């Protein structure tokens, strides 16, 4: 590859409330709007069919009613009718979703390097280390759970997990339809040194919190949060601090840097083996 199109490898400290993508669209809100449009289209088609059928067929034999059954739409009601209010509430809800689309912070607010993409992802409400590259084969290898690349997280949870809960997390817990792989889990003796989250977490003054270090070799959707919830200790804050040998240290939220040759070599060596 020429120097003009050389591969890039970046480490980025993703802040809280930032999407792990470069596009402006909040996928969750966009999917909800797409679903709203699909359902609305189906309802409209059903209403038209129902009215046409009712006007031709009339009441069925033996029916005590002379009124054909016609599906009711919320926009058929006069203003102030409860049905109309329900429709207005739904319209208002989706209007808010439309307003949210494109207004989330994304990677492009921090990174100006073209054509790099994150290896894996972090949820919007999670923080910490992202590796970005334009090396497609390496991106695939590090993202594919078959290769079992470790990822380490510091996790603040409600209350203090006992040894039984820690043992469950280490052995694997059942989440939905799968059992998580064995993980490295330890209770940290003190709160780790991290920049404060903005906004701060919401916690109950009467309920203590604690920090876990969890290392996984797979990356399923919201896995850490689901694991701690499954053993009774909900996650309050989640920070990825390492991807394999790459560490978060030296970066502040929103900062990025290129990998050093020493950091890059083990990754490329794994590709050659």
Short mmCIF file of the C-alpha atoms (twelve columns), coordinates in Angstrom:
data_MODEL
# 
_entry.id   MODEL 
# 
loop_
_atom_site.group_PDB 
_atom_site.id 
_atom_site.type_symbol 
_atom_site.label_atom_id 
_atom_site.label_alt_id 
_atom_site.label_comp_id 
_atom_site.label_asym_id 
_atom_site.label_seq_id 
_atom_site.Cartn_x 
_atom_site.Cartn_y 
_atom_site.Cartn_z 
_atom_site.pdbx_PDB_model_num 
ATOM 1   C CA . UNK A 1   0.000   0.000   0.000  1 
ATOM 2   C CA . UNK A 2   1.358   3.414   -0.941 1 
ATOM 3   C CA . UNK A 3   2.075   6.023   1.698  1 
ATOM 4   C CA . UNK A 4   -0.897  7.995   0.382  1 
ATOM 5   C CA . UNK A 5   -3.202  5.099   1.225  1 
ATOM 6   C CA . UNK A 6   -1.290  3.691   4.202  1 
ATOM 7   C CA . UNK A 7   -3.096  1.801   6.896  1 
ATOM 8   C CA . UNK A 8   -3.946  3.794   10.025 1 
ATOM 9   C CA . UNK A 9   -4.379  2.446   13.547 1 
ATOM 10  C CA . UNK A 10  -5.868  4.755   16.171 1 
ATOM 11  C CA . UNK A 11  -6.733  4.490   19.841 1 
ATOM 12  C CA . UNK A 12  -9.626  6.681   20.977 1 
ATOM 13  C CA . UNK A 13  -11.101 7.333   24.428 1 
ATOM 14  C CA . UNK A 14  -14.821 7.394   23.712 1 
ATOM 15  C CA . UNK A 15  -16.709 9.642   26.123 1 
ATOM 16  C CA . UNK A 16  -20.150 8.891   27.506 1 
ATOM 17  C CA . UNK A 17  -23.110 9.673   25.201 1 
ATOM 18  C CA . UNK A 18  -21.123 9.369   21.979 1 
ATOM 19  C CA . UNK A 19  -22.129 6.932   19.231 1 
ATOM 20  C CA . UNK A 20  -19.471 4.466   18.065 1 
ATOM 21  C CA . UNK A 21  -19.978 5.486   14.449 1 
ATOM 22  C CA . UNK A 22  -19.257 8.391   12.127 1 
ATOM 23  C CA . UNK A 23  -22.791 8.928   10.822 1 
ATOM 24  C CA . UNK A 24  -25.160 11.491  12.281 1 
ATOM 25  C CA . UNK A 25  -28.073 9.087   12.577 1 
ATOM 26  C CA . UNK A 26  -29.029 7.648   15.946 1 
ATOM 27  C CA . UNK A 27  -29.773 4.099   14.796 1 
ATOM 28  C CA . UNK A 28  -32.122 3.365   17.687 1 
ATOM 29  C CA . UNK A 29  -34.297 6.399   16.984 1 
ATOM 30  C CA . UNK A 30  -34.075 5.842   13.235 1 
ATOM 31  C CA . UNK A 31  -35.201 2.210   13.596 1 
ATOM 32  C CA . UNK A 32  -38.132 3.308   15.733 1 
ATOM 33  C CA . UNK A 33  -39.190 5.831   13.104 1 
ATOM 34  C CA . UNK A 34  -38.870 3.229   10.336 1 
ATOM 35  C CA . UNK A 35  -41.053 0.865   12.370 1 
ATOM 36  C CA . UNK A 36  -43.621 3.637   12.944 1 
ATOM 37  C CA . UNK A 37  -43.783 4.311   9.214  1 
ATOM 38  C CA . UNK A 38  -44.153 0.603   8.418  1 
ATOM 39  C CA . UNK A 39  -46.981 0.102   10.918 1 
ATOM 40  C CA . UNK A 40  -48.726 3.293   9.808  1 
ATOM 41  C CA . UNK A 41  -48.617 2.112   6.207  1 
ATOM 42  C CA . UNK A 42  -50.124 -1.244  7.158  1 
ATOM 43  C CA . UNK A 43  -52.892 0.379   9.202  1 
ATOM 44  C CA . UNK A 44  -53.751 2.759   6.408  1 
ATOM 45  C CA . UNK A 45  -53.976 -0.115  3.933  1 
ATOM 46  C CA . UNK A 46  -56.193 -2.035  6.338  1 
ATOM 47  C CA . UNK A 47  -58.535 0.899   6.848  1 
ATOM 48  C CA . UNK A 48  -59.006 1.449   3.142  1 
ATOM 49  C CA . UNK A 49  -59.730 -2.235  2.573  1 
ATOM 50  C CA . UNK A 50  -62.149 -2.359  5.502  1 
ATOM 51  C CA . UNK A 51  -64.187 0.600   4.288  1 
ATOM 52  C CA . UNK A 52  -64.403 -0.698  0.754  1 
ATOM 53  C CA . UNK A 53  -65.542 -4.119  1.944  1 
ATOM 54  C CA . UNK A 54  -68.091 -2.666  4.321  1 
ATOM 55  C CA . UNK A 55  -69.701 -0.439  1.715  1 
ATOM 56  C CA . UNK A 56  -70.293 -3.403  -0.615 1 
ATOM 57  C CA . UNK A 57  -71.053 -6.298  1.677  1 
ATOM 58  C CA . UNK A 58  -73.314 -4.655  4.251  1 
ATOM 59  C CA . UNK A 59  -74.345 -6.490  7.442  1 
ATOM 60  C CA . UNK A 60  -73.938 -10.233 7.572  1 
ATOM 61  C CA . UNK A 61  -77.029 -12.487 7.733  1 
ATOM 62  C CA . UNK A 62  -78.437 -12.739 11.236 1 
ATOM 63  C CA . UNK A 63  -76.553 -9.715  12.420 1 
ATOM 64  C CA . UNK A 64  -78.368 -7.435  14.826 1 
ATOM 65  C CA . UNK A 65  -76.424 -4.441  13.594 1 
ATOM 66  C CA . UNK A 66  -77.014 -2.571  10.384 1 
ATOM 67  C CA . UNK A 67  -73.678 -0.794  10.590 1 
ATOM 68  C CA . UNK A 68  -70.737 -2.281  8.739  1 
ATOM 69  C CA . UNK A 69  -67.635 -2.811  10.894 1 
ATOM 70  C CA . UNK A 70  -65.075 -0.192  9.919  1 
ATOM 71  C CA . UNK A 71  -61.665 0.052   11.547 1 
ATOM 72  C CA . UNK A 72  -61.292 3.314   13.442 1 
ATOM 73  C CA . UNK A 73  -58.331 5.603   12.948 1 
ATOM 74  C CA . UNK A 74  -57.233 8.059   15.567 1 
ATOM 75  C CA . UNK A 75  -57.331 10.881  13.038 1 
ATOM 76  C CA . UNK A 76  -61.071 10.229  12.424 1 
ATOM 77  C CA . UNK A 77  -61.871 11.713  15.852 1 
ATOM 78  C CA . UNK A 78  -62.742 15.300  16.523 1 
ATOM 79  C CA . UNK A 79  -60.112 17.348  18.374 1 
ATOM 80  C CA . UNK A 80  -60.292 16.656  22.084 1 
ATOM 81  C CA . UNK A 81  -61.613 13.110  21.672 1 
ATOM 82  C CA . UNK A 82  -59.528 10.574  23.665 1 
ATOM 83  C CA . UNK A 83  -58.690 8.702   20.480 1 
ATOM 84  C CA . UNK A 84  -57.417 11.875  18.896 1 
ATOM 85  C CA . UNK A 85  -55.307 12.550  21.987 1 
ATOM 86  C CA . UNK A 86  -53.758 9.110   21.674 1 
ATOM 87  C CA . UNK A 87  -52.845 9.838   18.092 1 
ATOM 88  C CA . UNK A 88  -51.464 13.224  19.018 1 
ATOM 89  C CA . UNK A 89  -49.378 11.658  21.789 1 
ATOM 90  C CA . UNK A 90  -47.912 9.153   19.353 1 
ATOM 91  C CA . UNK A 91  -47.176 11.871  16.831 1 
ATOM 92  C CA . UNK A 92  -45.491 13.894  19.570 1 
ATOM 93  C CA . UNK A 93  -43.415 10.886  20.649 1 
ATOM 94  C CA . UNK A 94  -42.132 10.249  17.171 1 
ATOM 95  C CA . UNK A 95  -41.572 13.940  16.569 1 
ATOM 96  C CA . UNK A 96  -39.181 13.826  19.507 1 
ATOM 97  C CA . UNK A 97  -37.479 10.831  17.923 1 
ATOM 98  C CA . UNK A 98  -37.090 12.783  14.699 1 
ATOM 99  C CA . UNK A 99  -35.557 15.662  16.615 1 
ATOM 100 C CA . UNK A 100 -33.025 13.303  18.198 1 
ATOM 101 C CA . UNK A 101 -31.893 11.931  14.841 1 
ATOM 102 C CA . UNK A 102 -28.649 13.558  13.792 1 
ATOM 103 C CA . UNK A 103 -28.099 15.366  17.098 1 
ATOM 104 C CA . UNK A 104 -26.049 12.743  18.908 1 
ATOM 105 C CA . UNK A 105 -22.303 13.215  19.128 1 
ATOM 106 C CA . UNK A 106 -20.426 10.792  16.907 1 
ATOM 107 C CA . UNK A 107 -16.838 9.813   16.201 1 
ATOM 108 C CA . UNK A 108 -16.580 12.459  13.509 1 
ATOM 109 C CA . UNK A 109 -16.897 15.124  16.204 1 
ATOM 110 C CA . UNK A 110 -13.504 13.964  17.499 1 
ATOM 111 C CA . UNK A 111 -11.647 12.154  14.707 1 
ATOM 112 C CA . UNK A 112 -10.862 13.754  11.340 1 
ATOM 113 C CA . UNK A 113 -8.881  10.835  9.902  1 
ATOM 114 C CA . UNK A 114 -10.761 9.566   6.820  1 
ATOM 115 C CA . UNK A 115 -11.838 5.986   6.137  1 
ATOM 116 C CA . UNK A 116 -11.083 4.461   9.547  1 
ATOM 117 C CA . UNK A 117 -13.728 2.439   11.358 1 
ATOM 118 C CA . UNK A 118 -14.017 1.065   14.891 1 
ATOM 119 C CA . UNK A 119 -13.082 -2.506  15.677 1 
ATOM 120 C CA . UNK A 120 -16.211 -3.643  17.476 1 
ATOM 121 C CA . UNK A 121 -18.208 -1.001  19.257 1 
ATOM 122 C CA . UNK A 122 -19.139 0.530   22.581 1 
ATOM 123 C CA . UNK A 123 -22.723 1.390   23.443 1 
ATOM 124 C CA . UNK A 124 -23.605 5.072   23.618 1 
ATOM 125 C CA . UNK A 125 -23.870 4.864   27.421 1 
ATOM 126 C CA . UNK A 126 -20.462 3.170   27.779 1 
ATOM 127 C CA . UNK A 127 -17.026 4.783   27.784 1 
ATOM 128 C CA . UNK A 128 -13.462 3.878   27.086 1 
ATOM 129 C CA . UNK A 129 -11.111 2.404   24.535 1 
ATOM 130 C CA . UNK A 130 -11.897 2.084   20.833 1 
ATOM 131 C CA . UNK A 131 -9.453  0.846   18.218 1 
ATOM 132 C CA . UNK A 132 -10.017 2.266   14.738 1 
ATOM 133 C CA . UNK A 133 -8.368  1.198   11.498 1 
ATOM 134 C CA . UNK A 134 -8.780  0.994   7.735  1 
ATOM 135 C CA . UNK A 135 -7.135  -2.446  7.697  1 
ATOM 136 C CA . UNK A 136 -10.156 -4.601  6.897  1 
ATOM 137 C CA . UNK A 137 -8.640  -8.051  7.554  1 
ATOM 138 C CA . UNK A 138 -7.299  -6.943  10.943 1 
ATOM 139 C CA . UNK A 139 -10.611 -5.330  11.822 1 
ATOM 140 C CA . UNK A 140 -12.405 -8.595  11.027 1 
ATOM 141 C CA . UNK A 141 -9.984  -10.740 13.022 1 
ATOM 142 C CA . UNK A 142 -10.215 -8.564  16.130 1 
ATOM 143 C CA . UNK A 143 -14.020 -8.329  15.906 1 
ATOM 144 C CA . UNK A 144 -14.718 -12.018 15.312 1 
ATOM 145 C CA . UNK A 145 -15.390 -13.784 18.631 1 
ATOM 146 C CA . UNK A 146 -13.881 -16.997 17.236 1 
ATOM 147 C CA . UNK A 147 -10.398 -15.521 17.800 1 
ATOM 148 C CA . UNK A 148 -11.116 -14.785 21.476 1 
ATOM 149 C CA . UNK A 149 -9.298  -11.469 21.714 1 
ATOM 150 C CA . UNK A 150 -9.570  -10.224 25.328 1 
ATOM 151 C CA . UNK A 151 -11.346 -6.987  26.246 1 
ATOM 152 C CA . UNK A 152 -11.148 -5.618  29.775 1 
ATOM 153 C CA . UNK A 153 -13.743 -3.424  31.477 1 
ATOM 154 C CA . UNK A 154 -14.038 -1.570  34.753 1 
ATOM 155 C CA . UNK A 155 -17.626 -1.852  35.851 1 
ATOM 156 C CA . UNK A 156 -19.342 0.069   38.632 1 
ATOM 157 C CA . UNK A 157 -22.288 -1.881  40.017 1 
ATOM 158 C CA . UNK A 158 -24.927 -1.413  42.666 1 
ATOM 159 C CA . UNK A 159 -24.023 -3.028  45.979 1 
ATOM 160 C CA . UNK A 160 -21.035 -5.308  46.621 1 
ATOM 161 C CA . UNK A 161 -21.048 -8.691  44.857 1 
ATOM 162 C CA . UNK A 162 -20.333 -11.677 47.048 1 
ATOM 163 C CA . UNK A 163 -18.084 -14.567 46.085 1 
ATOM 164 C CA . UNK A 164 -21.039 -16.584 44.776 1 
ATOM 165 C CA . UNK A 165 -21.938 -13.840 42.288 1 
ATOM 166 C CA . UNK A 166 -18.305 -13.423 41.229 1 
ATOM 167 C CA . UNK A 167 -18.028 -17.160 40.695 1 
ATOM 168 C CA . UNK A 168 -21.124 -17.131 38.489 1 
ATOM 169 C CA . UNK A 169 -19.667 -14.379 36.349 1 
ATOM 170 C CA . UNK A 170 -16.384 -16.258 36.015 1 
ATOM 171 C CA . UNK A 171 -18.026 -19.533 35.019 1 
ATOM 172 C CA . UNK A 172 -20.586 -18.026 32.637 1 
ATOM 173 C CA . UNK A 173 -24.185 -16.917 33.032 1 
ATOM 174 C CA . UNK A 174 -27.211 -17.595 30.862 1 
ATOM 175 C CA . UNK A 175 -28.413 -14.487 29.038 1 
ATOM 176 C CA . UNK A 176 -31.459 -14.879 26.826 1 
ATOM 177 C CA . UNK A 177 -30.598 -17.945 24.713 1 
ATOM 178 C CA . UNK A 178 -26.872 -18.344 25.319 1 
ATOM 179 C CA . UNK A 179 -24.356 -18.910 28.087 1 
ATOM 180 C CA . UNK A 180 -21.444 -16.501 28.277 1 
ATOM 181 C CA . UNK A 181 -17.898 -17.801 28.025 1 
ATOM 182 C CA . UNK A 182 -15.773 -18.067 31.159 1 
ATOM 183 C CA . UNK A 183 -14.422 -14.652 32.112 1 
ATOM 184 C CA . UNK A 184 -11.759 -13.163 34.350 1 
ATOM 185 C CA . UNK A 185 -13.560 -11.290 37.123 1 
ATOM 186 C CA . UNK A 186 -12.253 -9.614  40.246 1 
ATOM 187 C CA . UNK A 187 -13.614 -7.161  42.780 1 
ATOM 188 C CA . UNK A 188 -11.400 -4.064  42.779 1 
ATOM 189 C CA . UNK A 189 -10.246 -3.037  46.263 1 
ATOM 190 C CA . UNK A 190 -10.889 0.661   45.575 1 
ATOM 191 C CA . UNK A 191 -12.523 2.914   43.006 1 
ATOM 192 C CA . UNK A 192 -10.209 3.164   39.983 1 
ATOM 193 C CA . UNK A 193 -8.767  6.485   38.893 1 
ATOM 194 C CA . UNK A 194 -10.990 7.672   36.044 1 
ATOM 195 C CA . UNK A 195 -12.112 11.066  34.764 1 
ATOM 196 C CA . UNK A 196 -15.548 11.950  36.141 1 
ATOM 197 C CA . UNK A 197 -18.425 11.026  33.875 1 
ATOM 198 C CA . UNK A 198 -20.518 13.834  32.426 1 
ATOM 199 C CA . UNK A 199 -23.270 13.697  33.479 1 
ATOM 200 C CA . UNK A 200 -22.533 11.795  36.712 1 
ATOM 201 C CA . UNK A 201 -24.222 8.458   37.294 1 
ATOM 202 C CA . UNK A 202 -27.463 8.373   39.235 1 
ATOM 203 C CA . UNK A 203 -27.191 6.294   42.370 1 
ATOM 204 C CA . UNK A 204 -29.068 5.848   45.618 1 
ATOM 205 C CA . UNK A 205 -27.360 7.298   48.653 1 
ATOM 206 C CA . UNK A 206 -28.485 4.381   50.811 1 
ATOM 207 C CA . UNK A 207 -27.105 1.746   48.413 1 
ATOM 208 C CA . UNK A 208 -23.323 1.204   48.236 1 
ATOM 209 C CA . UNK A 209 -21.534 0.696   44.934 1 
ATOM 210 C CA . UNK A 210 -18.417 -1.243  43.995 1 
ATOM 211 C CA . UNK A 211 -16.126 -1.761  41.006 1 
ATOM 212 C CA . UNK A 212 -15.366 -4.956  39.121 1 
ATOM 213 C CA . UNK A 213 -12.696 -5.722  36.543 1 
ATOM 214 C CA . UNK A 214 -14.107 -8.063  33.900 1 
ATOM 215 C CA . UNK A 215 -12.158 -9.499  30.960 1 
ATOM 216 C CA . UNK A 216 -14.177 -11.120 28.165 1 
ATOM 217 C CA . UNK A 217 -13.140 -13.007 25.040 1 
ATOM 218 C CA . UNK A 218 -16.371 -12.271 23.207 1 
ATOM 219 C CA . UNK A 219 -18.376 -9.140  22.561 1 
ATOM 220 C CA . UNK A 220 -22.126 -9.644  22.410 1 
ATOM 221 C CA . UNK A 221 -24.694 -6.858  22.548 1 
ATOM 222 C CA . UNK A 222 -24.665 -5.172  25.988 1 
ATOM 223 C CA . UNK A 223 -23.073 -8.318  27.390 1 
ATOM 224 C CA . UNK A 224 -21.410 -6.886  30.500 1 
ATOM 225 C CA . UNK A 225 -24.573 -5.079  31.592 1 
ATOM 226 C CA . UNK A 226 -26.665 -8.194  31.072 1 
ATOM 227 C CA . UNK A 227 -24.156 -10.355 32.940 1 
ATOM 228 C CA . UNK A 228 -24.081 -8.205  36.073 1 
ATOM 229 C CA . UNK A 229 -27.862 -7.816  36.001 1 
ATOM 230 C CA . UNK A 230 -28.262 -11.594 35.728 1 
ATOM 231 C CA . UNK A 231 -26.441 -12.088 39.047 1 
ATOM 232 C CA . UNK A 232 -28.323 -9.253  40.755 1 
ATOM 233 C CA . UNK A 233 -25.877 -6.335  40.550 1 
ATOM 234 C CA . UNK A 234 -26.956 -3.773  37.925 1 
ATOM 235 C CA . UNK A 235 -24.252 -1.858  36.071 1 
ATOM 236 C CA . UNK A 236 -24.088 1.873   36.764 1 
ATOM 237 C CA . UNK A 237 -20.981 2.781   34.771 1 
ATOM 238 C CA . UNK A 238 -18.997 0.832   32.203 1 
ATOM 239 C CA . UNK A 239 -15.511 1.744   30.950 1 
ATOM 240 C CA . UNK A 240 -13.448 -0.382  28.571 1 
ATOM 241 C CA . UNK A 241 -9.839  -0.041  29.679 1 
ATOM 242 C CA . UNK A 242 -8.048  -2.532  27.422 1 
ATOM 243 C CA . UNK A 243 -8.266  -4.365  24.112 1 
ATOM 244 C CA . UNK A 244 -5.729  -7.192  24.272 1 
ATOM 245 C CA . UNK A 245 -2.420  -5.451  25.190 1 
ATOM 246 C CA . UNK A 246 -3.671  -1.958  24.267 1 
ATOM 247 C CA . UNK A 247 -4.465  0.221   27.269 1 
ATOM 248 C CA . UNK A 248 -6.575  3.305   27.886 1 
ATOM 249 C CA . UNK A 249 -3.919  5.003   30.013 1 
ATOM 250 C CA . UNK A 250 -2.484  8.245   28.671 1 
ATOM 251 C CA . UNK A 251 -5.698  9.357   26.984 1 
ATOM 252 C CA . UNK A 252 -8.418  11.683  28.219 1 
ATOM 253 C CA . UNK A 253 -12.064 11.414  27.082 1 
ATOM 254 C CA . UNK A 254 -12.313 12.605  23.480 1 
ATOM 255 C CA . UNK A 255 -8.585  12.211  22.746 1 
ATOM 256 C CA . UNK A 256 -7.030  9.851   20.193 1 
ATOM 257 C CA . UNK A 257 -3.529  8.868   19.106 1 
ATOM 258 C CA . UNK A 258 -1.808  6.563   16.634 1 
ATOM 259 C CA . UNK A 259 -0.578  3.186   17.814 1 
ATOM 260 C CA . UNK A 260 3.163   2.950   18.378 1 
ATOM 261 C CA . UNK A 261 5.163   0.384   16.362 1 
ATOM 262 C CA . UNK A 262 5.569   -1.691  19.543 1 
ATOM 263 C CA . UNK A 263 1.793   -1.725  20.086 1 
ATOM 264 C CA . UNK A 264 1.066   -2.559  16.454 1 
ATOM 265 C CA . UNK A 265 3.518   -5.419  16.012 1 
ATOM 266 C CA . UNK A 266 1.625   -8.037  18.121 1 
ATOM 267 C CA . UNK A 267 -1.553  -7.321  16.136 1 
ATOM 268 C CA . UNK A 268 0.146   -7.755  12.785 1 
ATOM 269 C CA . UNK A 269 2.019   -10.808 14.031 1 
ATOM 270 C CA . UNK A 270 -1.282  -12.452 14.961 1 
ATOM 271 C CA . UNK A 271 -2.484  -11.800 11.412 1 
ATOM 272 C CA . UNK A 272 0.528   -13.648 9.982  1 
ATOM 273 C CA . UNK A 273 0.106   -16.717 12.192 1 
# 
